[in-house]
Amino acid sequence: MDKNDAGKANDGAAEKLREAVRDYYEAAFESTAAVQESNARLARSFVEGSIEALEAQTEVSHHTLQSLAELAREQQEAFQELSRRSLDVYDGFLDSLFSYYKEVLRNPDEVGDRR
């Protein structure tokens, strides 16, 4: 093998090496791009899932607050009714005392006999 043949063989080997390195870098670049795209999809999915979860939580909180407001209104109405009835009973008690007092003033002897 002479120098020309050896040079051509070296040139051919160098060309094959360059092609192999270029192919390796292209494959690495494509793989990196695919990983980055996958990461971007994952991040987008995570953000969208978080947004959906927050929206659902907001809706649940809204319904809970509405329920609490309704419960507070019902309790207020029940307390007002209870207070009204208590006042009616107390008024009845005071009226009975007043009636008894009036009767004692009208007929002191009869009241004493009932004891």
URZI-V847053 format. One record per residue. N is the residue number from 0. PHI is phi in degrees with one decimal (999 if undefined). PSI is psi in whole degrees, -180 to 180 (* if undefined). D_FIRST is the distance of its C-alpha to the first C-alpha in Angstrom with 2 decimals. Layout:
# URZI-V847053
n=N phi=PHI psi=PSI d_first=D_FIRST
n=N phi=PHI psi=PSI d_first=D_FIRST
This chain:
# URZI-V847053
n=0 phi=999 psi=126 d_first=0.00
n=1 phi=-92.2 psi=-179 d_first=3.74
n=2 phi=-66.4 psi=-35 d_first=6.80
n=3 phi=-65.0 psi=-45 d_first=8.06
n=4 phi=-64.9 psi=-40 d_first=5.91
n=5 phi=-66.3 psi=-40 d_first=6.51
n=6 phi=-65.8 psi=-42 d_first=9.96
n=7 phi=-66.2 psi=-39 d_first=10.67
n=8 phi=-64.1 psi=-42 d_first=10.02
n=9 phi=-65.7 psi=-41 d_first=12.26
n=10 phi=-63.1 psi=-42 d_first=14.62
n=11 phi=-64.2 psi=-42 d_first=14.98
n=12 phi=-67.3 psi=-40 d_first=15.66
n=13 phi=-65.5 psi=-40 d_first=18.01
n=14 phi=-62.9 psi=-43 d_first=19.73
n=15 phi=-63.8 psi=-39 d_first=20.28
n=16 phi=-64.6 psi=-44 d_first=21.63
n=17 phi=-60.5 psi=-44 d_first=23.89
n=18 phi=-63.8 psi=-42 d_first=25.15
n=19 phi=-64.0 psi=-42 d_first=25.83
n=20 phi=-66.0 psi=-43 d_first=27.71
n=21 phi=-62.4 psi=-45 d_first=29.57
n=22 phi=-61.7 psi=-40 d_first=30.55
n=23 phi=-62.3 psi=-47 d_first=31.72
n=24 phi=-66.9 psi=-37 d_first=33.83
n=25 phi=-63.8 psi=-44 d_first=35.25
n=26 phi=-64.3 psi=-41 d_first=36.22
n=27 phi=-64.1 psi=-42 d_first=37.71
n=28 phi=-63.7 psi=-46 d_first=39.59
n=29 phi=-63.5 psi=-41 d_first=40.94
n=30 phi=-64.2 psi=-42 d_first=41.95
n=31 phi=-64.0 psi=-43 d_first=43.68
n=32 phi=-62.9 psi=-41 d_first=45.44
n=33 phi=-64.7 psi=-40 d_first=46.60
n=34 phi=-65.5 psi=-43 d_first=47.95
n=35 phi=-64.0 psi=-41 d_first=49.73
n=36 phi=-64.1 psi=-42 d_first=51.24
n=37 phi=-62.5 psi=-43 d_first=52.37
n=38 phi=-63.0 psi=-39 d_first=53.91
n=39 phi=-64.5 psi=-43 d_first=55.68
n=40 phi=-63.2 psi=-42 d_first=57.14
n=41 phi=-62.0 psi=-45 d_first=58.23
n=42 phi=-63.4 psi=-43 d_first=59.88
n=43 phi=-63.3 psi=-43 d_first=61.59
n=44 phi=-62.4 psi=-42 d_first=62.81
n=45 phi=-62.0 psi=-46 d_first=64.13
n=46 phi=-64.1 psi=-45 d_first=65.98
n=47 phi=-63.3 psi=-40 d_first=67.42
n=48 phi=-63.6 psi=-40 d_first=68.54
n=49 phi=-65.0 psi=-41 d_first=70.15
n=50 phi=-63.2 psi=-45 d_first=71.95
n=51 phi=-62.4 psi=-41 d_first=73.23
n=52 phi=-63.7 psi=-42 d_first=74.40
n=53 phi=-65.6 psi=-39 d_first=76.22
n=54 phi=-63.6 psi=-43 d_first=77.85
n=55 phi=-63.5 psi=-42 d_first=79.02
n=56 phi=-64.2 psi=-39 d_first=80.36
n=57 phi=-63.1 psi=-42 d_first=82.15
n=58 phi=-64.6 psi=-43 d_first=83.77
n=59 phi=-62.5 psi=-43 d_first=84.90
n=60 phi=-62.6 psi=-40 d_first=86.30
n=61 phi=-62.2 psi=-47 d_first=88.13
n=62 phi=-64.3 psi=-38 d_first=89.72
n=63 phi=-63.2 psi=-44 d_first=90.62
n=64 phi=-64.5 psi=-39 d_first=92.33
n=65 phi=-62.5 psi=-44 d_first=94.23
n=66 phi=-63.4 psi=-42 d_first=95.38
n=67 phi=-64.4 psi=-39 d_first=96.46
n=68 phi=-64.6 psi=-42 d_first=98.36
n=69 phi=-64.5 psi=-43 d_first=100.13
n=70 phi=-63.0 psi=-42 d_first=100.97
n=71 phi=-63.1 psi=-40 d_first=102.35
n=72 phi=-64.4 psi=-44 d_first=104.48
n=73 phi=-63.5 psi=-41 d_first=105.82
n=74 phi=-66.3 psi=-37 d_first=106.64
n=75 phi=-64.2 psi=-43 d_first=108.40
n=76 phi=-63.3 psi=-42 d_first=110.49
n=77 phi=-63.8 psi=-42 d_first=111.33
n=78 phi=-64.3 psi=-41 d_first=112.35
n=79 phi=-63.5 psi=-42 d_first=114.53
n=80 phi=-64.7 psi=-44 d_first=116.20
n=81 phi=-61.8 psi=-43 d_first=116.76
n=82 phi=-63.4 psi=-43 d_first=118.20
n=83 phi=-61.5 psi=-45 d_first=120.49
n=84 phi=-64.7 psi=-40 d_first=121.77
n=85 phi=-62.1 psi=-42 d_first=122.31
n=86 phi=-65.2 psi=-38 d_first=124.33
n=87 phi=-62.3 psi=-43 d_first=126.35
n=88 phi=-64.5 psi=-42 d_first=127.17
n=89 phi=-65.6 psi=-42 d_first=128.09
n=90 phi=-59.7 psi=-42 d_first=130.29
n=91 phi=-61.6 psi=-41 d_first=131.97
n=92 phi=-62.3 psi=-47 d_first=132.59
n=93 phi=-64.1 psi=-39 d_first=134.09
n=94 phi=-61.6 psi=-40 d_first=136.21
n=95 phi=-65.5 psi=-39 d_first=137.57
n=96 phi=-64.2 psi=-42 d_first=138.47
n=97 phi=-65.0 psi=-42 d_first=140.15
n=98 phi=-62.6 psi=-43 d_first=142.05
n=99 phi=-61.4 psi=-44 d_first=143.18
n=100 phi=-61.4 psi=-44 d_first=144.30
n=101 phi=-62.7 psi=-40 d_first=146.27
n=102 phi=-67.3 psi=-38 d_first=147.92
n=103 phi=-64.3 psi=-39 d_first=148.88
n=104 phi=-68.2 psi=-36 d_first=150.48
n=105 phi=-74.2 psi=-43 d_first=152.43
n=106 phi=-133.0 psi=75 d_first=153.59
n=107 phi=-65.4 psi=-29 d_first=153.29
n=108 phi=-72.5 psi=-39 d_first=155.60
n=109 phi=-67.9 psi=-36 d_first=153.68
n=110 phi=-67.3 psi=-39 d_first=150.39
n=111 phi=-65.7 psi=-33 d_first=152.01
n=112 phi=-71.3 psi=-28 d_first=153.33
n=113 phi=-71.9 psi=-19 d_first=149.88
n=114 phi=-69.9 psi=* d_first=148.62
